[in-house]
Amino acid sequence: MFVDLSWSHMLLVLVVALVVVGPRDLPKVMHTMGKWAAKARAMADQFRKSFDEMARQSELDELRKELDELRNARPFAETEKAMSEALQPPQMVGVDEHPPEPAGPEHAAEAAHSVEPTRPVEPPPEPVEPTQPVGEGHMPSPP
């Protein structure tokens, strides 16, 4: 608090206060000045706390905004779609998931003749297991 005042300066201020105020009223004046200093410190502390609270609130608002953006953006939507497609059972080749509806009964016969036969998707061939290796000192048996 008294960073800029040396002991000699503080002694000079006390002597002047003693002469101006008088020895009888000096304790009352010092007590009153102490109360004012305490009020000033309390106000400064309250200001600092409110400023810190505003800064925290601003940071929380930014975090909420970022969280809402992430929820709306769905950054893993493409990955989720690819995974769900990979986990679905194989479908029939040539079959539409949503075939178009005919316009009326006169087009029903035409639509029945235009549908191509479907064929199932063939699974990949199974790997061929290697034959048992010939051991050392053993000769393969003749056919």
N, C-alpha and C positions, 0 to 999 in steps of 0.2 A: 504494500500500500504506500509506504513512504520510501519508494525507491529513489526518487530524485533528491530527497532531503537527507543530509548527513546529521549526525548527532548534534553538532554545533548549531545547525539551523533549527532543529527541533527545540533545543534549549532556548534559543532566542525567541521562538514563537511562544513558548510557555511563559517566559519572563514578561513578554508584551501582554499576553492574556492575563497574567496575574496583576499587572499594573492597571490595565484597562478595566477588567471585570472586578477585580478586588478579591482578596483571599476568602471572604465569606461566601460569595456567589460562584466562585470557580468550580466547586464540585457539582453544583446544579447545572452550570453551563456545559461541563464535560459530560454529564449524564444525558442532557438533551442532545448534544452532538452525537453521542453514541447511539441514541435511539434513531436519529436521522440517518446515520451511517447504516444501521441495521435495516431500516426501511429501504434505503437505496440498494443494498445488497439483495434484499428479498425481491424487489422489483426487477433487478437485473437477472436474478435467478429464474424468476417467473417468465421473463421475456425469452431467456435462453431455452427454457423448457418448451415454451410454445413454439419457438422457431424449430427446435428439434422435432417436435410432434408434426409440424407442417411438412418438414423434410421427409419424415417416415411415411406420412400419408401420401405424399407425392410418389415415393418409391412404390408403395403398395398399389396405387392407382396404375402405375406403369406396369407392374407385374400382372395385375388383373387384366389389363388391356392385352398384354402379350399372351396370357393364358386363353383369353377369349379368341384371339386370332388363331392360336394353335388348334383350339377346338373346332373352329369353323373351317380351317384350311385342310384338316385331315391329311397330314403329310405322308401317312402310310397307306393312303387309299389305293394307290397302284399296286403296292405289295400285297395288300389284303385281297385285291381282285385276282391277282396272279395266283396266290395261294388257294383261293376258293376254286378257281378254274382247274388247278392241278389236282385238287382233292376230289373233284366230281368224277363219277364213273364215266367210262367212255360212252359216247353217244353214237347213234347209228349215222353212217355217212349218207348224205343226201337228204336227211330229214330236217325240215325247218322246225324250229321251236314253236313258231307261231305261223302256221300256214294261213294263207289268205282265204277269207270266206267267200264262197261264190255269191254272185249278185242275186241269183234267183234260181228257181227249180230248173229252168231251161239250160243253165250252165252246169248243172250237177253231173250230167253224163259226160260232158266235155272235160270237166275237172277230173273225173275218175279215170279217163283214158290218158290224161297227160301226166299222171304221177308215175315217176320212174320207180322200179323196184329198188328196195333198199338192201344194203348188204352190211353186215356188222364189220366194225373195225377189227382187223386182224392183229393179234398181239405179236410182239417181236419174237423171232425164233429163239428157243432156249439155247443157251451155250452148250457146246459139245464138251463132255468131260474127257480129259486126256486118258489114254490107256495107261494101265499100270506100268511104271518104268521097269525096265529090265535090270535086275540086280547084278551085282558084281559076281562073276563066275557062273552065272546062269545063262543058258542060251535059250533063245525063244524056241518054242516047240514048232516043228514043221506043220504046215496045214494039212 
